[in-house]
């Protein structure tokens, strides 16, 4: 019982922190930085509580972010792509490196296409030319490669140093 309460508390705090960081997307020129920053606490929730609890934290943060964030595009980006820290762990367990990489890229590409489609449909974002759409997709994939590396290093740092420092027992 105490372990479940501890996981619930951690995931609730990480969801609240994600929602608060999502508000930084309202700053000028930070529409896409806010959602990426909001993904970082979810990596801690996934590392400590597991993918299911992290997905619940993501859903709570996305709902609160959609209600409170003054920038609807930032909320949409987080709603479509913010789940990635929760599914990164299961994807990282794929043995073959090229299959793992293709799986991660496929998940992220679907999220980017969903952001593009819903942005035009729900938010009325303008239609881009074909070359601009490809350029944005390639830039989104480059951001993903940096994000995946950042999340991997954050998880490693959590396991090595911060977990024990913050009172979560001995490292796994």
Residue frames as a rotation matrix with the C-alpha (Angstrom) as fourth column:
UNK 1
0.560 0.829 0.000 0.00
0.829 -0.560 0.000 0.00
0.000 0.000 -1.000 0.00
UNK 2
0.471 -0.446 -0.761 2.76
0.165 -0.803 0.573 2.46
-0.866 -0.396 -0.305 0.88
UNK 3
-0.611 -0.727 0.312 4.51
0.417 0.038 0.908 1.80
-0.672 0.685 0.280 -2.43
UNK 4
-0.153 0.641 0.753 1.35
0.967 -0.060 0.247 2.64
0.203 0.766 -0.611 -4.38
UNK 5
0.801 0.425 -0.421 0.84
0.537 -0.821 0.192 5.84
-0.264 -0.380 -0.886 -2.40
UNK 6
0.034 -0.888 -0.459 4.47
0.161 -0.448 0.879 6.78
-0.986 -0.104 0.127 -3.00
UNK 7
-0.681 -0.241 0.691 4.13
0.680 0.141 0.719 6.17
-0.271 0.960 0.068 -6.77
UNK 8
0.279 0.885 0.372 0.86
0.936 -0.337 0.098 8.09
0.212 0.321 -0.923 -6.90
UNK 9
0.696 -0.069 -0.715 2.37
0.344 -0.842 0.416 11.02
-0.631 -0.535 -0.562 -5.03
UNK 10
-0.386 -0.917 -0.104 5.44
0.239 -0.208 0.948 11.11
-0.891 0.341 0.300 -7.25
UNK 11
-0.581 0.185 0.793 3.40
0.814 0.129 0.567 10.90
0.003 0.974 -0.225 -10.44
UNK 12
0.581 0.813 -0.042 1.00
0.814 -0.580 0.046 13.60
0.013 -0.061 -0.998 -9.26
UNK 13
0.424 -0.509 -0.749 3.91
0.142 -0.779 0.610 15.91
-0.894 -0.365 -0.258 -8.46
UNK 14
-0.660 -0.700 0.271 5.53
0.348 0.034 0.937 15.19
-0.665 0.713 0.221 -11.84
UNK 15
-0.132 0.706 0.696 2.21
0.978 -0.023 0.209 15.86
0.164 0.708 -0.687 -13.63
UNK 16
0.782 0.408 -0.471 1.86
0.526 -0.838 0.146 19.17
-0.335 -0.362 -0.870 -11.79
UNK 17
-0.017 -0.879 -0.477 5.44
0.059 -0.478 0.877 20.10
-0.998 -0.013 0.060 -12.65
UNK 18
-0.647 -0.158 0.746 4.83
0.705 0.248 0.664 19.17
-0.290 0.956 -0.050 -16.29
UNK 19
0.365 0.864 0.346 1.72
0.919 -0.394 0.016 21.35
0.150 0.312 -0.938 -16.41
UNK 20
0.684 -0.180 -0.707 3.64
0.225 -0.870 0.439 24.23
-0.694 -0.460 -0.555 -14.85
UNK 21
-0.423 -0.905 -0.047 6.50
0.154 -0.123 0.980 23.85
-0.893 0.407 0.191 -17.33
UNK 22
-0.280 0.413 0.867 3.98
0.956 0.206 0.210 23.73
-0.092 0.887 -0.452 -20.17
UNK 23
0.735 0.560 -0.382 3.01
0.560 -0.819 -0.123 27.28
-0.382 -0.124 -0.916 -19.23
UNK 24
-0.100 -0.839 -0.535 6.46
0.053 -0.541 0.839 28.40
-0.994 0.056 0.099 -20.39
UNK 25
-0.476 -0.001 0.880 5.20
0.838 0.302 0.454 27.71
-0.266 0.953 -0.142 -23.92
UNK 26
0.645 0.762 0.049 3.27
0.753 -0.624 -0.209 30.96
-0.129 0.171 -0.977 -23.66
UNK 27
0.172 -0.670 -0.722 6.51
0.107 -0.716 0.690 32.95
-0.979 -0.196 -0.051 -23.68
UNK 28
0.744 0.087 -0.662 7.38
-0.589 -0.383 -0.712 34.53
-0.316 0.920 -0.234 -27.02
UNK 29
0.187 -0.639 -0.746 9.30
-0.836 0.296 -0.463 32.14
0.516 0.710 -0.479 -29.29
UNK 30
-0.761 -0.458 0.459 8.98
-0.641 0.639 -0.425 29.30
-0.098 -0.618 -0.780 -26.74
UNK 31
0.244 0.958 -0.150 5.92
-0.970 0.241 -0.033 27.58
0.005 0.154 0.988 -28.18
UNK 32
0.639 -0.033 -0.769 7.85
-0.248 0.937 -0.247 24.36
0.728 0.348 0.590 -28.75
UNK 33
-0.514 -0.856 0.052 10.34
-0.273 0.106 -0.956 24.68
0.813 -0.506 -0.289 -25.89
UNK 34
-0.287 0.491 0.822 7.60
-0.958 -0.166 -0.235 24.57
0.021 -0.855 0.518 -23.25
UNK 35
0.770 0.626 -0.126 6.24
-0.626 0.779 0.044 21.17
0.125 0.045 0.991 -24.31
UNK 36
0.292 -0.743 -0.602 9.74
0.026 0.635 -0.772 19.69
0.956 0.210 0.205 -24.49
UNK 37
-0.664 -0.500 0.556 10.53
-0.496 -0.262 -0.828 21.00
0.560 -0.825 -0.074 -21.00
UNK 38
0.086 0.805 0.586 7.21
-0.995 0.101 0.007 19.59
-0.054 -0.584 0.810 -19.78
UNK 39
0.672 0.124 -0.730 8.27
-0.339 0.928 -0.153 16.11
0.659 0.350 0.666 -20.95
UNK 40
-0.306 -0.951 -0.043 11.29
-0.392 0.168 -0.905 15.98
0.867 -0.260 -0.424 -18.62
UNK 41
-0.436 0.147 0.888 9.42
-0.886 0.105 -0.453 15.34
-0.159 -0.984 0.084 -15.33
UNK 42
0.676 0.734 -0.071 7.54
-0.731 0.655 -0.191 12.54
-0.094 0.181 0.979 -17.05
UNK 43
0.207 -0.698 -0.685 10.85
-0.340 0.605 -0.720 10.77
0.917 0.382 -0.113 -17.62
UNK 44
-0.747 -0.433 0.505 11.35
-0.594 0.093 -0.799 10.70
0.299 -0.897 -0.327 -13.85
UNK 45
0.067 0.861 0.505 7.83
-0.899 0.272 -0.344 9.32
-0.433 -0.431 0.792 -13.38
UNK 46
0.733 0.177 -0.657 8.50
-0.547 0.728 -0.414 6.62
0.405 0.663 0.630 -15.98
UNK 47
-0.226 -0.925 -0.304 11.83
-0.377 0.371 -0.849 5.73
0.898 -0.078 -0.433 -14.40
UNK 48
-0.825 -0.158 0.543 10.50
-0.558 0.068 -0.827 5.49
0.094 -0.985 -0.144 -10.86
UNK 49
-0.256 0.847 0.465 6.90
-0.610 0.231 -0.758 4.28
-0.749 -0.478 0.458 -11.28
UNK 50
-0.521 0.040 0.852 6.78
0.488 0.834 0.260 2.65
-0.700 0.551 -0.454 -14.72
UNK 51
-0.969 0.062 0.239 5.22
0.198 -0.386 0.901 3.36
0.148 0.920 0.362 -18.09
UNK 52
-0.182 0.983 -0.031 1.59
0.804 0.167 0.571 3.00
0.567 0.079 -0.820 -16.99
UNK 53
0.290 0.222 -0.931 1.90
0.833 -0.537 0.132 5.52
-0.471 -0.814 -0.341 -14.18
UNK 54
-0.672 -0.601 -0.432 3.86
0.284 -0.749 0.599 7.86
-0.684 0.279 0.674 -16.45
UNK 55
-0.764 0.478 0.434 1.11
0.451 -0.084 0.888 7.69
0.461 0.874 -0.151 -19.07
UNK 56
0.280 0.868 -0.410 -1.44
0.931 -0.142 0.336 8.60
0.233 -0.476 -0.848 -16.38
UNK 57
-0.040 -0.393 -0.919 0.77
0.577 -0.759 0.300 11.54
-0.815 -0.518 0.258 -15.38
UNK 58
-0.939 -0.304 0.162 1.01
0.286 -0.429 0.857 12.58
-0.192 0.851 0.490 -19.02
UNK 59
-0.313 0.901 0.300 -2.79
0.740 0.034 0.671 12.45
0.595 0.433 -0.678 -19.41
UNK 60
0.427 0.455 -0.781 -3.29
0.870 -0.442 0.219 14.57
-0.246 -0.773 -0.585 -16.31
UNK 61
-0.359 -0.652 -0.667 -0.65
0.375 -0.756 0.537 17.10
-0.855 -0.057 0.516 -17.38
UNK 62
-0.897 0.058 0.439 -2.08
0.422 -0.186 0.887 17.29
0.133 0.981 0.142 -20.91
UNK 63
0.072 0.997 0.020 -5.60
0.886 -0.073 0.459 17.90
0.459 -0.015 -0.888 -19.58
UNK 64
0.417 0.023 -0.909 -4.47
0.679 -0.672 0.294 20.60
-0.604 -0.740 -0.296 -17.14
UNK 65
-0.634 -0.741 -0.224 -2.21
0.356 -0.536 0.765 22.12
-0.687 0.405 0.603 -19.79
UNK 66
-0.617 0.478 0.625 -5.05
0.682 -0.072 0.728 22.26
0.393 0.875 -0.282 -22.31
UNK 67
0.451 0.860 -0.238 -7.16
0.858 -0.344 0.382 24.13
0.246 -0.377 -0.893 -19.78
UNK 68
0.631 -0.203 -0.749 -4.55
0.474 -0.663 0.580 26.54
-0.614 -0.721 -0.322 -18.43
UNK 69
-0.418 -0.898 0.142 -2.02
0.668 -0.198 0.717 27.18
-0.616 0.394 0.682 -21.20
UNK 70
0.254 0.536 -0.805 -2.74
-0.127 -0.807 -0.577 30.45
-0.959 0.249 -0.137 -23.01
UNK 71
-0.347 -0.430 -0.833 -0.90
-0.895 -0.113 0.431 29.20
-0.280 0.896 -0.346 -26.11
UNK 72
0.614 0.709 0.347 -3.09
-0.590 0.704 -0.395 26.50
-0.524 0.038 0.851 -27.72
UNK 73
0.630 -0.431 -0.646 -0.31
-0.504 0.407 -0.762 25.36
0.591 0.806 0.039 -30.05
UNK 74
-0.488 -0.817 0.308 1.96
-0.760 0.223 -0.611 24.51
0.430 -0.532 -0.729 -27.11
UNK 75
-0.141 0.534 0.834 -0.84
-0.745 0.497 -0.444 22.51
-0.652 -0.684 0.328 -25.50
UNK 76
0.834 0.459 -0.307 -1.42
-0.536 0.545 -0.645 20.68
-0.129 0.702 0.700 -28.79
UNK 77
0.133 -0.874 -0.467 2.26
-0.631 0.289 -0.720 19.81
0.764 0.391 -0.513 -29.17
UNK 78
-0.671 -0.377 0.638 2.34
-0.741 0.362 -0.565 18.40
-0.018 -0.853 -0.522 -25.64
UNK 79
0.215 0.846 0.489 -0.95
-0.711 0.478 -0.515 16.55
-0.669 -0.237 0.704 -26.10
UNK 80
0.878 0.153 -0.454 0.32
-0.462 0.527 -0.714 14.86
0.130 0.836 0.533 -29.28
UNK 81
0.330 -0.856 -0.399 3.96
-0.132 0.377 -0.917 14.21
0.935 0.355 0.012 -28.35
UNK 82
0.031 -0.350 0.936 4.23
-0.916 -0.384 -0.114 14.43
0.400 -0.854 -0.333 -24.56
UNK 83
0.884 0.366 0.292 3.67
-0.453 0.827 0.333 10.71
-0.120 -0.426 0.897 -24.11
UNK 84
0.561 -0.663 -0.496 7.13
-0.300 0.396 -0.868 9.88
0.772 0.635 0.023 -25.46
UNK 85
-0.369 -0.762 0.533 9.00
-0.834 0.018 -0.551 9.70
0.410 -0.648 -0.642 -22.11
UNK 86
0.165 0.517 0.840 6.51
-0.807 0.560 -0.187 7.06
-0.567 -0.647 0.510 -20.96
UNK 87
0.962 0.249 0.116 7.03
-0.137 0.800 -0.584 4.84
-0.238 0.546 0.803 -24.02
UNK 88
0.394 -0.890 -0.229 10.78
-0.819 -0.226 -0.528 5.41
0.418 0.396 -0.818 -24.28
UNK 89
-0.198 -0.481 0.854 11.56
-0.856 0.509 0.089 2.69
-0.477 -0.714 -0.513 -21.71
UNK 90
0.441 0.405 0.801 9.70
-0.020 0.897 -0.442 -0.09
-0.897 0.178 0.403 -23.52
UNK 91
0.981 -0.122 -0.154 11.17
-0.164 -0.084 -0.983 1.06
0.107 0.989 -0.102 -26.84
UNK 92
0.218 -0.966 0.139 14.67
-0.959 -0.238 -0.154 1.05
0.182 -0.100 -0.978 -25.35
UNK 93
0.036 -0.175 0.984 14.28
-0.559 0.812 0.165 -2.62
-0.828 -0.556 -0.069 -24.45
UNK 94
0.973 0.217 -0.080 14.20
-0.175 0.467 -0.867 -3.62
-0.151 0.857 0.492 -28.13
UNK 95
0.488 -0.836 0.252 17.44
0.364 0.457 0.812 -5.53
-0.794 -0.304 0.527 -28.68
UNK 96
-0.020 -0.513 0.858 18.31
0.998 0.034 0.043 -4.67
-0.052 0.858 0.512 -32.26
UNK 97
-0.490 -0.300 -0.819 19.59
0.449 -0.892 0.058 -1.13
-0.748 -0.339 0.571 -32.43
UNK 98
-0.996 0.087 -0.033 18.26
-0.072 -0.497 0.865 -0.35
0.059 0.863 0.501 -35.91
UNK 99
-0.311 0.938 -0.156 14.79
0.633 0.327 0.702 -1.71
0.709 0.119 -0.695 -35.10
UNK 100
-0.026 0.221 -0.975 14.78
0.935 -0.341 -0.102 0.33
-0.355 -0.914 -0.197 -31.88
UNK 101
-0.760 -0.354 -0.545 15.80
0.177 -0.920 0.350 3.48
-0.625 0.170 0.762 -33.78
UNK 102
-0.871 0.481 0.098 13.21
0.051 -0.108 0.993 2.94
0.488 0.870 0.070 -36.50
UNK 103
-0.124 0.855 -0.504 10.51
0.893 0.318 0.320 2.29
0.434 -0.410 -0.802 -33.91
UNK 104
-0.212 -0.023 -0.977 11.32
0.710 -0.691 -0.138 5.48
-0.671 -0.723 0.163 -32.04
UNK 105
-0.937 -0.172 -0.304 11.41
-0.071 -0.758 0.648 7.51
-0.342 0.629 0.698 -35.25
UNK 106
-0.658 0.751 0.048 8.10
0.387 0.283 0.878 6.00
0.646 0.596 -0.477 -36.36
UNK 107
0.024 0.657 -0.753 6.40
0.999 -0.043 -0.006 6.91
-0.037 -0.752 -0.658 -33.06
UNK 108
-0.374 -0.238 -0.896 7.75
0.391 -0.917 0.081 10.46
-0.841 -0.320 0.436 -33.22
UNK 109
-1.000 0.001 0.016 6.87
0.014 -0.367 0.930 10.90
0.007 0.930 0.367 -36.92
UNK 110
-0.303 0.951 -0.064 3.28
0.759 0.281 0.587 9.88
0.576 0.129 -0.807 -36.25
UNK 111
0.085 0.286 -0.955 3.18
0.866 -0.495 -0.071 12.43
-0.493 -0.820 -0.289 -33.40
UNK 112
-0.721 -0.418 -0.552 4.56
0.121 -0.861 0.494 15.15
-0.682 0.290 0.672 -35.71
UNK 113
-0.881 0.440 0.176 2.03
0.198 0.004 0.980 14.36
0.431 0.898 -0.090 -38.42
UNK 114
-0.023 0.881 -0.472 -0.74
0.962 0.148 0.231 14.41
0.274 -0.448 -0.851 -35.82
UNK 115
-0.216 -0.136 -0.967 0.45
0.568 -0.823 -0.011 17.83
-0.794 -0.552 0.255 -34.60
UNK 116
-0.964 -0.200 -0.177 0.45
-0.029 -0.579 0.815 19.11
-0.266 0.790 0.552 -38.18
UNK 117
-0.648 0.758 0.073 -2.98
0.434 0.288 0.854 17.74
0.626 0.585 -0.516 -39.04
UNK 118
0.132 0.723 -0.678 -4.70
0.989 -0.047 0.142 18.76
0.070 -0.689 -0.721 -35.82
UNK 119
-0.489 -0.387 -0.782 -3.01
0.481 -0.867 0.129 22.16
-0.728 -0.313 0.610 -35.89
UNK 120
-0.989 0.149 -0.014 -4.49
-0.086 -0.492 0.866 22.91
0.122 0.858 0.499 -39.27
UNK 121
-0.405 0.893 -0.198 -7.86
0.505 0.399 0.766 21.37
0.763 0.210 -0.612 -38.44
UNK 122
0.269 0.561 -0.783 -8.46
0.951 -0.024 0.310 22.66
0.155 -0.827 -0.540 -34.90
UNK 123
0.021 -0.371 -0.929 -6.28
0.613 -0.729 0.305 25.76
-0.790 -0.575 0.212 -34.65
UNK 124
0.907 0.410 0.090 -6.53
0.304 -0.493 -0.815 27.00
-0.290 0.767 -0.573 -38.22
UNK 125
0.029 -0.962 -0.270 -2.78
-0.024 -0.271 0.962 27.00
-0.999 -0.021 -0.031 -38.82
UNK 126
0.400 0.157 -0.903 -1.93
-0.817 -0.385 -0.429 27.91
-0.415 0.909 -0.026 -42.43
UNK 127
0.905 -0.069 0.419 -1.23
0.246 0.889 -0.385 25.28
-0.346 0.452 0.822 -45.07
UNK 128
0.114 -0.941 -0.318 2.47
-0.394 -0.337 0.855 25.05
-0.912 0.028 -0.409 -45.89
UNK 129
0.421 -0.110 -0.901 4.03
-0.889 0.148 -0.433 24.29
0.181 0.983 -0.035 -49.23
UNK 130
0.938 -0.016 -0.347 5.32
0.016 1.000 -0.004 20.76
0.347 -0.002 0.938 -49.80
UNK 131
0.062 -0.994 -0.094 8.99
0.326 0.109 -0.939 21.67
0.943 0.028 0.331 -49.34
UNK 132
-0.300 -0.116 0.947 8.20
-0.712 -0.633 -0.303 23.60
0.635 -0.765 0.108 -46.16
UNK 133
0.724 0.618 0.306 6.29
-0.675 0.543 0.499 20.64
0.142 -0.568 0.810 -44.76
UNK 134
0.720 -0.537 -0.440 9.28
0.376 0.834 -0.403 18.33
0.584 0.124 0.802 -45.44
UNK 135
-0.264 -0.844 0.467 11.66
-0.015 -0.481 -0.877 20.84
0.964 -0.239 0.114 -43.88
UNK 136
0.031 0.359 0.933 9.52
-0.927 -0.340 0.162 21.08
0.375 -0.869 0.322 -40.75
UNK 137
0.945 0.300 -0.127 9.34
-0.253 0.921 0.296 17.29
0.206 -0.247 0.947 -40.55
UNK 138
0.334 -0.903 -0.270 13.14
0.472 0.409 -0.781 17.00
0.816 0.133 0.563 -40.83
UNK 139
-0.406 -0.447 0.797 13.65
-0.413 -0.688 -0.597 19.69
0.815 -0.572 0.094 -38.19
UNK 140
0.475 0.666 0.575 11.15
-0.848 0.172 0.501 17.90
0.234 -0.726 0.647 -35.95
UNK 141
0.878 -0.220 -0.424 13.11
0.207 0.975 -0.079 14.67
0.431 -0.019 0.902 -36.35
UNK 142
-0.150 -0.974 0.168 16.35
0.230 -0.200 -0.952 16.49
0.962 -0.104 0.254 -35.46
UNK 143
-0.157 0.187 0.970 14.69
-0.849 -0.528 -0.036 17.85
0.505 -0.829 0.241 -32.30
UNK 144
0.852 0.524 -0.003 13.57
-0.464 0.757 0.460 14.31
0.243 -0.390 0.888 -31.52
UNK 145
0.433 -0.763 -0.480 17.11
0.414 0.642 -0.646 12.95
0.801 0.081 0.594 -31.74
UNK 146
-0.534 -0.605 0.591 18.25
-0.208 -0.583 -0.785 15.59
0.820 -0.542 0.185 -29.25
UNK 147
0.150 0.699 0.700 15.23
-0.932 -0.137 0.337 14.94
0.331 -0.702 0.630 -27.00
UNK 148
0.861 0.167 -0.480 15.81
-0.093 0.980 0.174 11.18
0.500 -0.106 0.859 -27.00
UNK 149
-0.059 -0.968 -0.244 19.43
0.434 0.195 -0.879 11.67
0.899 -0.158 0.409 -26.01
UNK 150
-0.500 -0.062 0.864 18.46
-0.565 -0.733 -0.379 14.18
0.657 -0.677 0.332 -23.31
UNK 151
0.536 0.781 0.320 15.86
-0.784 0.320 0.532 11.82
0.314 -0.536 0.784 -21.84
UNK 152
0.658 -0.374 -0.654 18.37
0.279 0.927 -0.250 8.97
0.700 -0.018 0.714 -21.83
UNK 153
-0.447 -0.885 0.126 20.91
0.254 -0.261 -0.931 11.05
0.857 -0.385 0.342 -19.96
UNK 154
-0.225 0.457 0.861 18.28
-0.824 -0.561 0.082 12.34
0.520 -0.691 0.502 -17.54
UNK 155
0.815 0.543 -0.201 17.21
-0.387 0.770 0.508 8.77
0.430 -0.336 0.838 -16.73
UNK 156
0.271 -0.809 -0.522 20.80
0.532 0.578 -0.620 7.73
0.802 -0.109 0.587 -16.21
UNK 157
-0.621 -0.490 0.611 21.48
-0.156 -0.687 -0.710 10.71
0.768 -0.537 0.350 -13.94
UNK 158
0.262 0.793 0.550 18.30
-0.837 -0.098 0.539 9.96
0.481 -0.601 0.638 -12.00
UNK 159
0.859 0.083 -0.505 19.36
0.060 0.964 0.260 6.35
0.508 -0.254 0.823 -11.40
UNK 160
0.034 -0.967 -0.252 22.95
0.596 0.222 -0.772 7.20
0.802 -0.124 0.584 -10.50
UNK 161
-0.827 -0.547 0.126 22.67
0.309 -0.630 -0.712 10.34
0.469 -0.550 0.691 -8.39
UNK 162
-0.630 0.564 0.534 19.35
-0.590 -0.795 0.143 12.01
0.505 -0.225 0.833 -7.84
UNK 163
0.214 0.773 -0.597 17.29
-0.091 0.624 0.776 8.98
0.973 -0.112 0.204 -6.81
UNK 164
0.005 -0.305 -0.952 19.26
0.882 0.451 -0.140 8.40
0.472 -0.839 0.272 -3.63
UNK 165
-0.902 -0.410 0.134 19.77
0.325 -0.850 -0.414 12.11
0.284 -0.330 0.900 -2.99
UNK 166
-0.498 0.800 0.333 16.00
-0.651 -0.599 0.467 12.73
0.573 0.016 0.819 -3.05
UNK 167
-0.535 0.213 0.817 15.28
-0.748 0.330 -0.576 9.79
-0.392 -0.920 -0.017 -0.75
UNK 168
0.469 0.732 -0.494 14.06
-0.876 0.458 -0.152 7.13
0.115 0.504 0.856 -3.14
UNK 169
0.836 -0.144 0.530 16.26
-0.124 0.891 0.437 4.41
-0.535 -0.431 0.727 -1.66
UNK 170
-0.192 -0.970 0.149 19.25
-0.082 0.167 0.983 2.75
-0.978 0.176 -0.111 -3.20
UNK 171
-0.187 0.087 -0.978 19.71
-0.935 -0.322 0.151 2.84
-0.302 0.943 0.141 -6.99
UNK 172
0.794 0.539 0.281 18.35
-0.400 0.811 -0.427 0.00
-0.458 0.227 0.860 -9.08
